[in-house]
Amino acid sequence: MVPDRSTKKSLPVNSESPATQPDIDVTAEHNREQTGVKLVQALPADQEASRYHKMIEQVEDYAILMLDVNGIVLNWNKGAQKIKGYTEQEIVGKHFRIFYPKEDQRHHLPEQLIAEAVTKGKAIHEGWRIRKDGTSFWGSVVITCLHDEEDKIIGFSKVTRDLTERRNAEQKILDYTQQLETQNRELQKFAFAAAHDMKEPLRKIQLYNSIVLEAEGLRLNHRQKGYLLRAAEAASRMQQLIDDMLAFTRITEQSKPFEKVDLQQTLRELETFFKDSLDQVQGQMQVNGLPVVQGIPFQLRQLFENLISNSLKYCQANVPVRIVIESTLETQPHWMAGQPGKVYHIRFCDNGIGFEQHYAEKIFEMFERLHTGEQFPGTGIGLAICRKIAESHRGCIYASGKTGEGASFDIYLPV
């Protein structure tokens, strides 16, 4: 590799008028004093080339080689010896395929990289390479085609870096991720099976309770009847918990392809579905220009169904419920994962009891509740399901609230 010196200029010297040379020197000295710039005399070409090659030879973090047009190694630096293990005397004059595993040699990978460098000017590749002692390292290689002044190929430069530590770290992360995914799938299957198997004995408990309570001629005192009623209520809560757990598991395992979902139509259907509940609290839903998105219809319906149920549950006493759902098209926020693009920002607001802002993340955790079951019934899974649905659609959901003034949920879905 010879440095480009085409832009360098030497200072003019008038060899025909030596008498004027002292004046030039004086002027140059004056200029140095005025500008504070120290002029450095350019080295002759042979000295500069020598210095350049010495610099290359001393580099230890990279193997920097010159190859001839046939791929024969022409030089060797300290980095090459450190990374590959060969001395200069052992390797110069041999073909660079020696660094590649036998499998890569059989598939002619070295020759393919040379051909790519000729065609494209440069070939970049990462893969396993072989040291002199037979051990492997993960090398990042750049082969660049070199031309003379007449644009004829005169050889190639080859720069290699040992990235084995990075590769091993990445592989550990990959293995750990795959292990977690396997364990997660097993836990999901266990949760689904356990919840499903609990349904039958629970149904029998509810049935037997109901038979006893409705039995004719069975005289129960107030305390005994209270016990049975509380047992029936507990069984009902357990039934709801099982149903919610199954719903959460189904979302996690969902792999159905996306399709177009008209959210405006979905919310119209939900408004009809909740009509009786809204009428009981003099409630109104205002839905403004929701988009058509790519998603799984029943999951997106469940997301908004849970949010509406949440607003109805946590409404303020003697205050008509107001729910506003609107959408805008925005640039994807920097804190969302993925490539920059457009997102639908859907804002869901109500005028319920609200919550303190430092609980904004806690409310999305499974089984986390800000109120007791006596105050507000539920299992604490509804908002966890909402977040899971948003994430399964490559989006996200965030909450904000203020006690006594209501809550809002910001949903971001990719366009």
Secondary structure, DSSP 8 states (H G I E B T S, - for coil): -----TT-------TT-GGGHHHHHHHHHHHHHHH---------HHHHHHHHHHHHHH--SSEEEEE-TT-BB----HHHHHHH---HHHHTTSBGGGGS-HHHHHTTHHHHHHHHHHHHSEEEEEEEEE-TTS-EEEEEEEEEEEE-TTS-EEEEEEEEEE-HHHHHHHHHHHHHHHHHHHHHHHHHHHHHHHHHHHHHHHHHHHHHHHHHHH-TT----HHHHHHHHHHHHHHHHHHHHHHHHHHHHHHHH-----EEEEHHHHHHHHHHHTHHHHHHTT-EEEEE---EEEE-HHHHHHHHHHHHHHHHHT--TTS--EEEEEEEEEE--TTSSSSS-EEEEEEEEE-S----GGGTTGGGSTT--SS-TTTS---S-HHHHHHHHHHHTT-EEEEEEETTTEEEEEEEEE-
